[in-house]
Amino acid sequence: MKFITLLVSFIYLFSAQAFAHDDHGLGEGSFHAFYHAIFWTIFVLVVYKVAVWSNDKRSQKN
């Protein structure tokens, strides 16, 4: 339960910042949306791999 709470907190923190900013370098067009889609895809993959890795480590200890 602690992991889920922490995960939801980080997702809320990062998504609030992403929705609130104005990006002058990328502009507000489709490239900006594409950049955020790639960023969040990589973020989800990293979180998934960490969860799988920690579950494997936990099962190896038992």
N, CA, C, O and CB atoms as a CASP TS submission, in Angstrom:
PFRMAT TS
TARGET T0000
AUTHOR 0000-0000-0000
METHOD Language model
MODEL 1
PARENT N/A
ATOM      1  N   MET     1       0.823  -1.194   0.000  1.00  0.00           N
ATOM      2  CA  MET     1       0.000   0.000   0.000  1.00  0.00           C
ATOM      3  C   MET     1       0.871   1.263   0.000  1.00  0.00           C
ATOM      4  O   MET     1       0.532   2.261  -0.636  1.00  0.00           O
ATOM      5  CB  MET     1      -0.938  -0.005   1.212  1.00  0.00           C
ATOM      6  N   LYS     2       1.981   1.206   0.712  1.00  0.00           N
ATOM      7  CA  LYS     2       2.872   2.360   0.768  1.00  0.00           C
ATOM      8  C   LYS     2       3.442   2.672  -0.618  1.00  0.00           C
ATOM      9  O   LYS     2       3.580   3.836  -0.994  1.00  0.00           O
ATOM     10  CB  LYS     2       4.013   2.110   1.769  1.00  0.00           C
ATOM     11  N   PHE     3       3.772   1.610  -1.376  1.00  0.00           N
ATOM     12  CA  PHE     3       4.315   1.793  -2.723  1.00  0.00           C
ATOM     13  C   PHE     3       3.288   2.464  -3.633  1.00  0.00           C
ATOM     14  O   PHE     3       3.631   3.368  -4.395  1.00  0.00           O
ATOM     15  CB  PHE     3       4.749   0.440  -3.317  1.00  0.00           C
ATOM     16  N   ILE     4       2.046   2.029  -3.557  1.00  0.00           N
ATOM     17  CA  ILE     4       0.995   2.607  -4.408  1.00  0.00           C
ATOM     18  C   ILE     4       0.778   4.077  -4.055  1.00  0.00           C
ATOM     19  O   ILE     4       0.619   4.914  -4.944  1.00  0.00           O
ATOM     20  CB  ILE     4      -0.333   1.818  -4.255  1.00  0.00           C
ATOM     21  N   THR     5       0.772   4.388  -2.768  1.00  0.00           N
ATOM     22  CA  THR     5       0.605   5.780  -2.348  1.00  0.00           C
ATOM     23  C   THR     5       1.751   6.645  -2.857  1.00  0.00           C
ATOM     24  O   THR     5       1.532   7.753  -3.348  1.00  0.00           O
ATOM     25  CB  THR     5       0.515   5.873  -0.820  1.00  0.00           C
ATOM     26  N   LEU     6       2.961   6.139  -2.739  1.00  0.00           N
ATOM     27  CA  LEU     6       4.123   6.871  -3.233  1.00  0.00           C
ATOM     28  C   LEU     6       4.061   7.049  -4.747  1.00  0.00           C
ATOM     29  O   LEU     6       4.354   8.129  -5.258  1.00  0.00           O
ATOM     30  CB  LEU     6       5.411   6.147  -2.843  1.00  0.00           C
ATOM     31  N   LEU     7       3.682   6.003  -5.456  1.00  0.00           N
ATOM     32  CA  LEU     7       3.576   6.065  -6.911  1.00  0.00           C
ATOM     33  C   LEU     7       2.530   7.090  -7.348  1.00  0.00           C
ATOM     34  O   LEU     7       2.787   7.898  -8.240  1.00  0.00           O
ATOM     35  CB  LEU     7       3.229   4.687  -7.477  1.00  0.00           C
ATOM     36  N   VAL     8       1.371   7.059  -6.732  1.00  0.00           N
ATOM     37  CA  VAL     8       0.310   8.016  -7.083  1.00  0.00           C
ATOM     38  C   VAL     8       0.755   9.439  -6.756  1.00  0.00           C
ATOM     39  O   VAL     8       0.457  10.369  -7.505  1.00  0.00           O
ATOM     40  CB  VAL     8      -1.007   7.679  -6.331  1.00  0.00           C
ATOM     41  N   SER     9       1.460   9.614  -5.654  1.00  0.00           N
ATOM     42  CA  SER     9       1.946  10.949  -5.289  1.00  0.00           C
ATOM     43  C   SER     9       2.920  11.495  -6.327  1.00  0.00           C
ATOM     44  O   SER     9       2.825  12.658  -6.719  1.00  0.00           O
ATOM     45  CB  SER     9       2.618  10.912  -3.918  1.00  0.00           C
ATOM     46  N   PHE    10       3.860  10.654  -6.775  1.00  0.00           N
ATOM     47  CA  PHE    10       4.813  11.102  -7.795  1.00  0.00           C
ATOM     48  C   PHE    10       4.128  11.381  -9.125  1.00  0.00           C
ATOM     49  O   PHE    10       4.452  12.361  -9.795  1.00  0.00           O
ATOM     50  CB  PHE    10       5.906  10.060  -7.988  1.00  0.00           C
ATOM     51  N   ILE    11       3.193  10.537  -9.510  1.00  0.00           N
ATOM     52  CA  ILE    11       2.476  10.770 -10.767  1.00  0.00           C
ATOM     53  C   ILE    11       1.707  12.083 -10.694  1.00  0.00           C
ATOM     54  O   ILE    11       1.718  12.858 -11.650  1.00  0.00           O
ATOM     55  CB  ILE    11       1.513   9.599 -11.077  1.00  0.00           C
ATOM     56  N   TYR    12       1.043  12.340  -9.576  1.00  0.00           N
ATOM     57  CA  TYR    12       0.309  13.590  -9.415  1.00  0.00           C
ATOM     58  C   TYR    12       1.256  14.785  -9.463  1.00  0.00           C
ATOM     59  O   TYR    12       0.961  15.791 -10.109  1.00  0.00           O
ATOM     60  CB  TYR    12      -0.474  13.586  -8.097  1.00  0.00           C
ATOM     61  N   LEU    13       2.385  14.674  -8.783  1.00  0.00           N
ATOM     62  CA  LEU    13       3.355  15.766  -8.762  1.00  0.00           C
ATOM     63  C   LEU    13       3.870  16.079 -10.157  1.00  0.00           C
ATOM     64  O   LEU    13       3.883  17.239 -10.569  1.00  0.00           O
ATOM     65  CB  LEU    13       4.519  15.422  -7.845  1.00  0.00           C
ATOM     66  N   PHE    14       4.298  15.046 -10.891  1.00  0.00           N
ATOM     67  CA  PHE    14       4.860  15.271 -12.216  1.00  0.00           C
ATOM     68  C   PHE    14       3.805  15.690 -13.229  1.00  0.00           C
ATOM     69  O   PHE    14       4.088  16.512 -14.100  1.00  0.00           O
ATOM     70  CB  PHE    14       5.557  14.026 -12.695  1.00  0.00           C
ATOM     71  N   SER    15       2.610  15.151 -13.138  1.00  0.00           N
ATOM     72  CA  SER    15       1.592  15.527 -14.118  1.00  0.00           C
ATOM     73  C   SER    15       1.104  16.949 -13.872  1.00  0.00           C
ATOM     74  O   SER    15       0.803  17.665 -14.828  1.00  0.00           O
ATOM     75  CB  SER    15       0.410  14.547 -14.070  1.00  0.00           C
ATOM     76  N   ALA    16       1.021  17.371 -12.628  1.00  0.00           N
ATOM     77  CA  ALA    16       0.602  18.739 -12.334  1.00  0.00           C
ATOM     78  C   ALA    16       1.611  19.732 -12.905  1.00  0.00           C
ATOM     79  O   ALA    16       1.223  20.767 -13.448  1.00  0.00           O
ATOM     80  CB  ALA    16       0.442  18.946 -10.812  1.00  0.00           C
ATOM     81  N   GLN    17       2.893  19.427 -12.786  1.00  0.00           N
ATOM     82  CA  GLN    17       3.906  20.321 -13.335  1.00  0.00           C
ATOM     83  C   GLN    17       3.882  20.312 -14.855  1.00  0.00           C
ATOM     84  O   GLN    17       4.090  21.351 -15.483  1.00  0.00           O
ATOM     85  CB  GLN    17       5.289  19.927 -12.832  1.00  0.00           C
ATOM     86  N   ALA    18       3.633  19.166 -15.447  1.00  0.00           N
ATOM     87  CA  ALA    18       3.625  19.073 -16.907  1.00  0.00           C
ATOM     88  C   ALA    18       2.447  19.826 -17.502  1.00  0.00           C
ATOM     89  O   ALA    18       2.581  20.448 -18.555  1.00  0.00           O
ATOM     90  CB  ALA    18       3.585  17.613 -17.348  1.00  0.00           C
ATOM     91  N   PHE    19       1.305  19.779 -16.850  1.00  0.00           N
ATOM     92  CA  PHE    19       0.136  20.470 -17.382  1.00  0.00           C
ATOM     93  C   PHE    19       0.194  21.972 -17.126  1.00  0.00           C
ATOM     94  O   PHE    19      -0.505  22.738 -17.790  1.00  0.00           O
ATOM     95  CB  PHE    19      -1.126  19.895 -16.777  1.00  0.00           C
ATOM     96  N   ALA    20       1.012  22.398 -16.178  1.00  0.00           N
ATOM     97  CA  ALA    20       1.026  23.804 -15.797  1.00  0.00           C
ATOM     98  C   ALA    20       2.058  24.633 -16.543  1.00  0.00           C
ATOM     99  O   ALA    20       2.026  25.861 -16.454  1.00  0.00           O
ATOM    100  CB  ALA    20       1.270  23.921 -14.339  1.00  0.00           C
ATOM    101  N   HIS    21       2.969  24.008 -17.272  1.00  0.00           N
ATOM    102  CA  HIS    21       4.062  24.784 -17.840  1.00  0.00           C
ATOM    103  C   HIS    21       3.780  25.220 -19.281  1.00  0.00           C
ATOM    104  O   HIS    21       2.961  24.637 -19.992  1.00  0.00           O
ATOM    105  CB  HIS    21       5.343  23.977 -17.790  1.00  0.00           C
ATOM    106  N   ASP    22       4.479  26.243 -19.662  1.00  0.00           N
ATOM    107  CA  ASP    22       4.491  26.742 -21.034  1.00  0.00           C
ATOM    108  C   ASP    22       5.887  26.487 -21.570  1.00  0.00           C
ATOM    109  O   ASP    22       6.854  27.018 -21.023  1.00  0.00           O
ATOM    110  CB  ASP    22       4.104  28.277 -21.114  1.00  0.00           C
ATOM    111  N   ASP    23       6.025  25.699 -22.614  1.00  0.00           N
ATOM    112  CA  ASP    23       7.346  25.339 -23.110  1.00  0.00           C
ATOM    113  C   ASP    23       7.699  26.231 -24.294  1.00  0.00           C
ATOM    114  O   ASP    23       7.117  26.111 -25.372  1.00  0.00           O
ATOM    115  CB  ASP    23       7.399  23.843 -23.514  1.00  0.00           C
ATOM    116  N   HIS    24       8.651  27.120 -24.082  1.00  0.00           N
ATOM    117  CA  HIS    24       9.036  28.056 -25.138  1.00  0.00           C
ATOM    118  C   HIS    24       9.952  27.404 -26.167  1.00  0.00           C
ATOM    119  O   HIS    24       9.963  27.808 -27.330  1.00  0.00           O
ATOM    120  CB  HIS    24       9.723  29.272 -24.536  1.00  0.00           C
ATOM    121  N   GLY    25      10.715  26.405 -25.752  1.00  0.00           N
ATOM    122  CA  GLY    25      11.633  25.736 -26.670  1.00  0.00           C
ATOM    123  C   GLY    25      10.920  24.834 -27.659  1.00  0.00           C
ATOM    124  O   GLY    25      11.248  24.826 -28.845  1.00  0.00           O
ATOM    125  N   LEU    26       9.954  24.080 -27.183  1.00  0.00           N
ATOM    126  CA  LEU    26       9.241  23.143 -28.051  1.00  0.00           C
ATOM    127  C   LEU    26       7.997  23.751 -28.675  1.00  0.00           C
ATOM    128  O   LEU    26       7.490  23.237 -29.672  1.00  0.00           O
ATOM    129  CB  LEU    26       8.859  21.912 -27.275  1.00  0.00           C
ATOM    130  N   GLY    27       7.509  24.824 -28.110  1.00  0.00           N
ATOM    131  CA  GLY    27       6.266  25.398 -28.601  1.00  0.00           C
ATOM    132  C   GLY    27       5.077  24.630 -28.052  1.00  0.00           C
ATOM    133  O   GLY    27       5.244  23.720 -27.241  1.00  0.00           O
ATOM    134  N   GLU    28       3.896  24.986 -28.483  1.00  0.00           N
ATOM    135  CA  GLU    28       2.685  24.332 -27.996  1.00  0.00           C
ATOM    136  C   GLU    28       2.034  23.476 -29.070  1.00  0.00           C
ATOM    137  O   GLU    28       0.841  23.182 -28.984  1.00  0.00           O
ATOM    138  CB  GLU    28       1.698  25.366 -27.495  1.00  0.00           C
ATOM    139  N   GLY    29       2.790  23.073 -30.072  1.00  0.00           N
ATOM    140  CA  GLY    29       2.238  22.292 -31.171  1.00  0.00           C
ATOM    141  C   GLY    29       2.278  20.798 -30.925  1.00  0.00           C
ATOM    142  O   GLY    29       2.351  20.336 -29.787  1.00  0.00           O
ATOM    143  N   SER    30       2.227  20.058 -32.017  1.00  0.00           N
ATOM    144  CA  SER    30       2.163  18.603 -31.926  1.00  0.00           C
ATOM    145  C   SER    30       3.480  18.002 -31.446  1.00  0.00           C
ATOM    146  O   SER    30       3.472  16.941 -30.821  1.00  0.00           O
ATOM    147  CB  SER    30       1.790  18.014 -33.274  1.00  0.00           C
ATOM    148  N   PHE    31       4.616  18.655 -31.723  1.00  0.00           N
ATOM    149  CA  PHE    31       5.894  18.130 -31.237  1.00  0.00           C
ATOM    150  C   PHE    31       5.956  18.154 -29.719  1.00  0.00           C
ATOM    151  O   PHE    31       6.515  17.248 -29.101  1.00  0.00           O
ATOM    152  CB  PHE    31       7.058  18.930 -31.818  1.00  0.00           C
ATOM    153  N   HIS    32       5.384  19.183 -29.123  1.00  0.00           N
ATOM    154  CA  HIS    32       5.334  19.278 -27.669  1.00  0.00           C
ATOM    155  C   HIS    32       4.509  18.127 -27.097  1.00  0.00           C
ATOM    156  O   HIS    32       4.921  17.501 -26.121  1.00  0.00           O
ATOM    157  CB  HIS    32       4.745  20.636 -27.232  1.00  0.00           C
ATOM    158  N   ALA    33       3.368  17.846 -27.681  1.00  0.00           N
ATOM    159  CA  ALA    33       2.531  16.731 -27.227  1.00  0.00           C
ATOM    160  C   ALA    33       3.249  15.402 -27.431  1.00  0.00           C
ATOM    161  O   ALA    33       3.171  14.518 -26.579  1.00  0.00           O
ATOM    162  CB  ALA    33       1.182  16.725 -27.974  1.00  0.00           C
ATOM    163  N   PHE    34       3.946  15.258 -28.551  1.00  0.00           N
ATOM    164  CA  PHE    34       4.708  14.039 -28.821  1.00  0.00           C
ATOM    165  C   PHE    34       5.815  13.858 -27.785  1.00  0.00           C
ATOM    166  O   PHE    34       6.034  12.749 -27.298  1.00  0.00           O
ATOM    167  CB  PHE    34       5.307  14.079 -30.240  1.00  0.00           C
ATOM    168  N   TYR    35       6.506  14.931 -27.451  1.00  0.00           N
ATOM    169  CA  TYR    35       7.563  14.883 -26.439  1.00  0.00           C
ATOM    170  C   TYR    35       7.013  14.388 -25.108  1.00  0.00           C
ATOM    171  O   TYR    35       7.622  13.537 -24.459  1.00  0.00           O
ATOM    172  CB  TYR    35       8.205  16.266 -26.263  1.00  0.00           C
ATOM    173  N   HIS    36       5.866  14.918 -24.701  1.00  0.00           N
ATOM    174  CA  HIS    36       5.275  14.488 -23.436  1.00  0.00           C
ATOM    175  C   HIS    36       4.792  13.045 -23.496  1.00  0.00           C
ATOM    176  O   HIS    36       4.897  12.324 -22.503  1.00  0.00           O
ATOM    177  CB  HIS    36       4.121  15.401 -23.061  1.00  0.00           C
ATOM    178  N   ALA    37       4.277  12.615 -24.613  1.00  0.00           N
ATOM    179  CA  ALA    37       3.856  11.219 -24.757  1.00  0.00           C
ATOM    180  C   ALA    37       5.051  10.285 -24.615  1.00  0.00           C
ATOM    181  O   ALA    37       4.953   9.253 -23.951  1.00  0.00           O
ATOM    182  CB  ALA    37       3.164  10.997 -26.116  1.00  0.00           C
ATOM    183  N   ILE    38       6.166  10.630 -25.225  1.00  0.00           N
ATOM    184  CA  ILE    38       7.376   9.813 -25.108  1.00  0.00           C
ATOM    185  C   ILE    38       7.891   9.834 -23.669  1.00  0.00           C
ATOM    186  O   ILE    38       8.271   8.795 -23.129  1.00  0.00           O
ATOM    187  CB  ILE    38       8.471  10.317 -26.078  1.00  0.00           C
ATOM    188  N   PHE    39       7.903  11.004 -23.057  1.00  0.00           N
ATOM    189  CA  PHE    39       8.371  11.121 -21.672  1.00  0.00           C
ATOM    190  C   PHE    39       7.560  10.243 -20.734  1.00  0.00           C
ATOM    191  O   PHE    39       8.132   9.506 -19.931  1.00  0.00           O
ATOM    192  CB  PHE    39       8.303  12.572 -21.209  1.00  0.00           C
ATOM    193  N   TRP    40       6.230  10.311 -20.824  1.00  0.00           N
ATOM    194  CA  TRP    40       5.388   9.527 -19.921  1.00  0.00           C
ATOM    195  C   TRP    40       5.458   8.041 -20.229  1.00  0.00           C
ATOM    196  O   TRP    40       5.314   7.222 -19.321  1.00  0.00           O
ATOM    197  CB  TRP    40       3.950   9.999 -20.003  1.00  0.00           C
ATOM    198  N   THR    41       5.673   7.674 -21.474  1.00  0.00           N
ATOM    199  CA  THR    41       5.849   6.259 -21.811  1.00  0.00           C
ATOM    200  C   THR    41       7.117   5.720 -21.166  1.00  0.00           C
ATOM    201  O   THR    41       7.109   4.635 -20.585  1.00  0.00           O
ATOM    202  CB  THR    41       5.900   6.063 -23.342  1.00  0.00           C
ATOM    203  N   ILE    42       8.198   6.467 -21.266  1.00  0.00           N
ATOM    204  CA  ILE    42       9.452   6.045 -20.641  1.00  0.00           C
ATOM    205  C   ILE    42       9.307   6.014 -19.123  1.00  0.00           C
ATOM    206  O   ILE    42       9.815   5.100 -18.473  1.00  0.00           O
ATOM    207  CB  ILE    42      10.605   6.983 -21.048  1.00  0.00           C
ATOM    208  N   PHE    43       8.629   6.987 -18.561  1.00  0.00           N
ATOM    209  CA  PHE    43       8.404   7.029 -17.117  1.00  0.00           C
ATOM    210  C   PHE    43       7.649   5.792 -16.638  1.00  0.00           C
ATOM    211  O   PHE    43       8.028   5.182 -15.639  1.00  0.00           O
ATOM    212  CB  PHE    43       7.632   8.294 -16.736  1.00  0.00           C
ATOM    213  N   VAL    44       6.589   5.421 -17.342  1.00  0.00           N
ATOM    214  CA  VAL    44       5.800   4.243 -16.969  1.00  0.00           C
ATOM    215  C   VAL    44       6.633   2.977 -17.107  1.00  0.00           C
ATOM    216  O   VAL    44       6.557   2.096 -16.251  1.00  0.00           O
ATOM    217  CB  VAL    44       4.531   4.141 -17.835  1.00  0.00           C
ATOM    218  N   LEU    45       7.426   2.870 -18.166  1.00  0.00           N
ATOM    219  CA  LEU    45       8.280   1.695 -18.343  1.00  0.00           C
ATOM    220  C   LEU    45       9.310   1.570 -17.219  1.00  0.00           C
ATOM    221  O   LEU    45       9.569   0.468 -16.735  1.00  0.00           O
ATOM    222  CB  LEU    45       8.991   1.762 -19.694  1.00  0.00           C
ATOM    223  N   VAL    46       9.887   2.675 -16.811  1.00  0.00           N
ATOM    224  CA  VAL    46      10.863   2.638 -15.720  1.00  0.00           C
ATOM    225  C   VAL    46      10.191   2.222 -14.415  1.00  0.00           C
ATOM    226  O   VAL    46      10.738   1.401 -13.677  1.00  0.00           O
ATOM    227  CB  VAL    46      11.543   4.012 -15.554  1.00  0.00           C
ATOM    228  N   VAL    47       9.032   2.766 -14.123  1.00  0.00           N
ATOM    229  CA  VAL    47       8.310   2.387 -12.905  1.00  0.00           C
ATOM    230  C   VAL    47       7.948   0.909 -12.939  1.00  0.00           C
ATOM    231  O   VAL    47       8.071   0.220 -11.926  1.00  0.00           O
ATOM    232  CB  VAL    47       7.038   3.241 -12.737  1.00  0.00           C
ATOM    233  N   TYR    48       7.507   0.415 -14.085  1.00  0.00           N
ATOM    234  CA  TYR    48       7.166  -1.000 -14.230  1.00  0.00           C
ATOM    235  C   TYR    48       8.388  -1.887 -13.999  1.00  0.00           C
ATOM    236  O   TYR    48       8.309  -2.882 -13.280  1.00  0.00           O
ATOM    237  CB  TYR    48       6.577  -1.266 -15.621  1.00  0.00           C
ATOM    238  N   LYS    49       9.517  -1.526 -14.609  1.00  0.00           N
ATOM    239  CA  LYS    49      10.728  -2.335 -14.448  1.00  0.00           C
ATOM    240  C   LYS    49      11.209  -2.328 -12.992  1.00  0.00           C
ATOM    241  O   LYS    49      11.679  -3.354 -12.500  1.00  0.00           O
ATOM    242  CB  LYS    49      11.843  -1.817 -15.374  1.00  0.00           C
ATOM    243  N   VAL    50      11.102  -1.208 -12.307  1.00  0.00           N
ATOM    244  CA  VAL    50      11.488  -1.151 -10.895  1.00  0.00           C
ATOM    245  C   VAL    50      10.573  -2.041 -10.066  1.00  0.00           C
ATOM    246  O   VAL    50      11.040  -2.744  -9.170  1.00  0.00           O
ATOM    247  CB  VAL    50      11.442   0.303 -10.371  1.00  0.00           C
ATOM    248  N   ALA    51       9.278  -2.020 -10.355  1.00  0.00           N
ATOM    249  CA  ALA    51       8.339  -2.871  -9.619  1.00  0.00           C
ATOM    250  C   ALA    51       8.632  -4.344  -9.863  1.00  0.00           C
ATOM    251  O   ALA    51       8.623  -5.134  -8.919  1.00  0.00           O
ATOM    252  CB  ALA    51       6.894  -2.549 -10.021  1.00  0.00           C
ATOM    253  N   VAL    52       8.890  -4.729 -11.105  1.00  0.00           N
ATOM    254  CA  VAL    52       9.216  -6.123 -11.419  1.00  0.00           C
ATOM    255  C   VAL    52      10.527  -6.520 -10.750  1.00  0.00           C
ATOM    256  O   VAL    52      10.631  -7.610 -10.187  1.00  0.00           O
ATOM    257  CB  VAL    52       9.310  -6.333 -12.949  1.00  0.00           C
ATOM    258  N   TRP    53      11.512  -5.654 -10.807  1.00  0.00           N
ATOM    259  CA  TRP    53      12.806  -5.943 -10.194  1.00  0.00           C
ATOM    260  C   TRP    53      12.668  -6.122  -8.684  1.00  0.00           C
ATOM    261  O   TRP    53      13.247  -7.049  -8.116  1.00  0.00           O
ATOM    262  CB  TRP    53      13.805  -4.822 -10.504  1.00  0.00           C
ATOM    263  N   SER    54      11.908  -5.244  -8.031  1.00  0.00           N
ATOM    264  CA  SER    54      11.754  -5.353  -6.577  1.00  0.00           C
ATOM    265  C   SER    54      10.974  -6.607  -6.200  1.00  0.00           C
ATOM    266  O   SER    54      11.275  -7.231  -5.182  1.00  0.00           O
ATOM    267  CB  SER    54      11.050  -4.109  -6.018  1.00  0.00           C
ATOM    268  N   ASN    55       9.983  -6.986  -6.995  1.00  0.00           N
ATOM    269  CA  ASN    55       9.252  -8.225  -6.721  1.00  0.00           C
ATOM    270  C   ASN    55      10.151  -9.436  -6.899  1.00  0.00           C
ATOM    271  O   ASN    55      10.059 -10.384  -6.119  1.00  0.00           O
ATOM    272  CB  ASN    55       8.029  -8.342  -7.636  1.00  0.00           C
ATOM    273  N   ASP    56      11.016  -9.429  -7.899  1.00  0.00           N
ATOM    274  CA  ASP    56      11.961 -10.529  -8.100  1.00  0.00           C
ATOM    275  C   ASP    56      12.945 -10.618  -6.935  1.00  0.00           C
ATOM    276  O   ASP    56      13.237 -11.712  -6.450  1.00  0.00           O
ATOM    277  CB  ASP    56      12.723 -10.349  -9.426  1.00  0.00           C
ATOM    278  N   LYS    57      13.455  -9.478  -6.488  1.00  0.00           N
ATOM    279  CA  LYS    57      14.383  -9.465  -5.356  1.00  0.00           C
ATOM    280  C   LYS    57      13.703  -9.992  -4.093  1.00  0.00           C
ATOM    281  O   LYS    57      14.297 -10.750  -3.326  1.00  0.00           O
ATOM    282  CB  LYS    57      14.921  -8.042  -5.116  1.00  0.00           C
ATOM    283  N   ARG    58      12.461  -9.582  -3.889  1.00  0.00           N
ATOM    284  CA  ARG    58      11.717 -10.016  -2.713  1.00  0.00           C
ATOM    285  C   ARG    58      11.460 -11.521  -2.759  1.00  0.00           C
ATOM    286  O   ARG    58      11.561 -12.196  -1.734  1.00  0.00           O
ATOM    287  CB  ARG    58      10.389  -9.253  -2.607  1.00  0.00           C
ATOM    288  N   SER    59      11.132 -12.047  -3.927  1.00  0.00           N
ATOM    289  CA  SER    59      10.865 -13.485  -4.040  1.00  0.00           C
ATOM    290  C   SER    59      12.148 -14.302  -3.927  1.00  0.00           C
ATOM    291  O   SER    59      12.097 -15.447  -3.480  1.00  0.00           O
ATOM    292  CB  SER    59      10.168 -13.794  -5.368  1.00  0.00           C
ATOM    293  N   GLN    60      13.293 -13.751  -4.315  1.00  0.00           N
ATOM    294  CA  GLN    60      14.564 -14.458  -4.180  1.00  0.00           C
ATOM    295  C   GLN    60      15.000 -14.557  -2.719  1.00  0.00           C
ATOM    296  O   GLN    60      15.679 -15.511  -2.341  1.00  0.00           O
ATOM    297  CB  GLN    60      15.645 -13.758  -5.000  1.00  0.00           C
ATOM    298  N   LYS    61      14.619 -13.589  -1.900  1.00  0.00           N
ATOM    299  CA  LYS    61      14.971 -13.623  -0.483  1.00  0.00           C
ATOM    300  C   LYS    61      14.215 -14.725   0.251  1.00  0.00           C
ATOM    301  O   LYS    61      14.718 -15.273   1.231  1.00  0.00           O
ATOM    302  CB  LYS    61      14.685 -12.273   0.167  1.00  0.00           C
ATOM    303  N   ASN    62      13.022 -15.050  -0.212  1.00  0.00           N
ATOM    304  CA  ASN    62      12.194 -16.065   0.467  1.00  0.00           C
ATOM    305  C   ASN    62      12.598 -17.428   0.117  1.00  0.00           C
ATOM    306  O   ASN    62      12.004 -18.392   0.602  1.00  0.00           O
ATOM    307  CB  ASN    62      10.759 -15.896   0.144  1.00  0.00           C
TER
END
